[in-house]
Amino acid sequence: MWPQQGGNGVKQRGDSGRDAEGELISVVRDFVVPSGVETRDGIENASEASILNGLELELGGEFGTTGHDGSFAASGLDGLGFPALRRNLGRLRTVLQGPVPNFKVYRSYVEGKEGIEIGGPSAIFRRGHPLPIYAEIGRLDHCDASSTASLVESGSAYKYATGKPAGRTYFCEGSDLREVRDGSYDAVLSAHNLEHLANPVKALKEWQRILRPGGVLVLVLPHYEDTFDHRRSPTAVEHMLNDYANDVGEDDRTHLAEILELHDLSRDKAAGTLEEFRQRSLDNVRTRCLHHHVFDEANSLELLEAVGFDVLAMDRAKPYHLCLLGRY
């Protein structure tokens, strides 16, 4: 089934557009108006409509570049007298766009359900962000493959959202959930971690194993065009299927040379110098910094269908999110 697709325009809002506007106004007044912060004359007394309209006008242009970590480098806002606005422009852009156009579809499959998140907690699933699923899901457990996982026993509480009951944390690889029984969950959530797995097909098949019949995967990937991967080409699905057939492990360095050559460090300030990035990349089993594979709409759809998901929805959201809903 060809999925419903949505765009990524800043001014496009989903069914919670009024809530997003209200949060935007709150963000503006929290960060722009407080004493000690420069403001434009009269903004303290401006109406909500005028603030919103003005910000939509300002945010509609190309003022700088957004990094993969969510940071924003402003260029055209220097004369506005808005230091705090410049610092928080990435957040303002996120709030202004509202939920993804197909959010009702995602919500219908997770509302009140039991799920597990691979990695996280993830900002994109919080209120005021493009895919606010935390507020909708009934209960959520957690898989954590961090370097400190060996120091903590599985079963620790997973606190992902205020007012929600804490879930259970499993400390294991996202592609090896042996502690989780077959058919345990209605939904698997994964935001910005599949690209960090050397064997994504193995992970997807493991996530299918723990889903109940008709369960769904809510998958968020970085769209390569909008990240430091933009010089690379989307990975062929055949290559990822071969990695699965060859049982490639997380210590794989097949793509390391390509990454070191094409990674755009100007969009990844946290990586430091090329040498610092190289050293971090060589220690990838611990740091998990590498994007082994690169995704766009075409290969992400093909990959999910190749492993047996029926893709119901696909959306792009600023600054770099590619969101998919797959039913198994």
N, C-alpha and C positions, 0 to 999 in steps of 0.2 A: 504493500500500500504506500503510495506516495504521501509523505507527511504534509500537514498544513504548515505553511511557512510564514514567518513574520519578519518584518524589517528591523532596522536599528536606528531609525531617525530620532533625534533628541526630543523632538516635540511630540512624538507619538506616545500616547498613554493607553494603558489597559483599563480594565473595569474598576480599578482602584485609583483612578486618576485624581479624584478629589482628595483622597488620603495623601497621595504623593505631593499634591500642591500644598496641603497643609503642613506636611513635614518640611517641604522646601522653605516655606515662610519661617518655620521654626528654626531651621538651620541658618537662614540668612540673619535672623535677629540674634541668634546665639553667637554667631561668629563675626558679624559685621558691626552691629550696633553697640556692643558693650563699651563702657567708658575705657579710655586709653587707646581705643582703636580709631584710626582716621575714618571718617565717613563723608559721604557727599552731603551737602547742605540739604536739610529737610528730610533725610531718609527715615529719621526716627518717627516722623509724623506721616510718612507715606502710607497709602492704603495697601492692603494685601494685593489687590489687583495690579497696582502700579509697580510694586516690587516684582511680582511674577512676570508681568509683561516686559519690564526692563531687563530682567535676568534672561528671559527667553531671547530677547534681542541680542544681548551680549554673548550668551552661550551658543547662539546659533552660528557664530563665525568660527574661523579656525584661528585660535589664539595661541596654540602651542602643541606639544606632543604629550601623549599619555604613555607612561611606562607600563610594562607588564605587571609590575607590582602595585599599580594604581596611582603612582605618583604622577604629578602633572607639572611640566615645565612651561610656565607662562611666558609669552613673548609680547603680545599686543595689549596686555592689561596694565602695563606699568604706569600709565598716566591716569588710571581710574581712581587712585587713592583708596584702594580696597586691599590692604595687605592680607587680612584674614580671608577675604574672598579668593584671592589668588592661591593662598595655601590650601584652601578647601574646595577648589574648583572641581576636582575629580569627583568628590562626593556630591557636589551640587548637580553636576551633569547626570550622575547616577539617579538621584532622586527625581530630577526633572523628567527623565524619560519614562518613568513609571514601570509597571510590570511588563513583561514581554507580551506581544499581541495574543499569543496562544495560551496565556496563563490559566484561563478557565479549563483548558484541556488537561494541563498538568495537575491542577488542583483536583479535578474530578477523580483522578486515580490515586491520590495520596490522602485525601481528606479523611481524618479519623483512622487511618491505617497504621500498621506496624512496619517500621523500616529500619534500615541500617545505613549509616554513612561511612563511606570509605575515605579516610582522612577527615579533615574538618576540625572544628566547626568552620563553616564557610560563609563569608560575608554575603555572597550572592543569594543565599537562602534566607536572609534576614529581612525584616520589614523595611520598606523604603528602598529595596534593591530589586533587580529585574526579575527574580524568581523566588518570591518570599514564601517558601514551602514550610519553614519551621513552624509558622503560625497555624498551618493547616493539618500537619501530620499528627496522628494520635500519640505515638511513642516512637522514639528513635534511639537505636543502639549505635555502636561506633567501632570502627576498625582503625587501629593506630599502629603504623610501622615505623615510628620515630626511633632515633638512635638511643633514646632513654627507655624504650619500652621494656627492655630486659630487667629494668630495676623495679618494675611495678607488676603486680599480679593482675591477670585478666579478671574482670568483674568490677573494676573501679567505676565510679559514677561518671557518666558523660553528661555534662551540663551544656546544652546547646542553645537554649532560649529561656528568657525570663518567664516564669509562670508555667513552664512545662516540666513534667516529671523527668528526673534524670534517667538516662538510659545506661546500659551496660557497655563497658569498653572491652574489646578483644585486642590484645597486643599480638599482631601477626602481620605478615605480608598481605597486601591487598589482593594478591593472586593466589593466596594459600589460606583459606578460612576453615581449616580442618576442625577447629573447635565449634564451628557453627553447623547445626544439623541441616539436612536437606529440607527445603520447603519451609524455612522458618519465617520468612518475611513477605510482605505484600509489595515492598518497594526497596530498591537500592539507590542511594544517592551518591554521586561522585562528581566533585567539582575540582577541576584542575589537578588531577593526579594520574589519569590514564596515560598522559603523555610522558610521565616520569617512569612508567613501567616498561621494562625492556621487552616483555612478552604480553602485549595487551590482549591478545586473543585468549591466552590462558586465564587472565583476570576476568574477562567477560564471561567465559564459560563457567568459572567459579561463581560469579555473581548470579548466573542463571541457575546454578545448582541450589542456591539457598533461597531462590524465589518460589513462592507458591504459584500454582497454575494461574495464568492471567496476570501475574505480577509485573511490575514495571521497573525500568531503569531510567532515572533522571540523570542525564549525563551532561556535564559542562566541560567544554574543551577550550583552549585558547585558539582563536582563529589566527592562523600564522601571519596573515597580512597585517594584523594590528599589533604584532609583538616583535620582539628581537629576533624571531625566526623568519622574518619577511624575505630574507635573501635565499632561504632554502625552498625546496619544492615539496608539496604534500607527499607523504609516504605512500607508495603503492600498497594496496591491500594485499596483493599477492606476497609481498615481502613480509608483512605481518603474519600472514597465514603460514609462511615458511618458517618464521621464527617459532611459531607454535609447534609445527611438525618436528622441528629440530630441538625442541625443549630448551630454548635459550633462557639463560638465567639472568638474574639482576646484576651480575658482574660483567655483562656484555658491554664491549666498547666498539661495536661495529660502526657507530655513527660519530665517534669522537673526533676523527680528523675533519669531517664535514662541519661539525659544530664549531670547532676551534677556528676554522677558516671563515665561516659565514655568519657566526653569531654577531649581532649588531650591539656592541658594548655601549654605544651611545644611548640605547634604549634600555639598558640594564645597568644602571649606575651602581647597584649593590654588588655587582660582580667584580668591581675594581678594575685593575689593569689586566691586560691579556695574560700575563704570567700568573697573576693571582687567580684568574678564571681557570687557567689550565690546571693549576694545582688543585683547585676545588673540584674540577671535573674528574681528575684522576682518582679522587677520593669519593666518587659518586655513590658507592655502596653505602657510605655513611651520610653524605650530604644530600643525596637525591636531587641534585640541581639540574641534571641534564634533561632536556626534552629529547628522548630517544627518537620519537616520531612526531611528524608535523601534520596538522589537520586543517581541512576546509570542509565546506558543505558536502562535496562530492564523495571524498574518501571516507568521511565519518558515516555518512548514510550507507555507503557500500559495505563498510566494515560491520556495522550493526546488522544489516540484512544478511551478510555472509555467515554470521554466527547464529542466526535464527531469531532475531528480534523483528517485530513488526513496528516500524517507525511511524509514530502517530503525529508528531509535531517536531518542527525545527525552527529555531529563532536565533537571530543575532542581537546582541545587546552591547552597548558601549560599556567599557572601553574596548574589550577584546573577547567577549564571551560568545561562544557557539553552543547553544542549548538544544538538547534532543531528548525526546521522550520515546522510549522503546518498550513495547509490550512483549512478554515472552509466553 
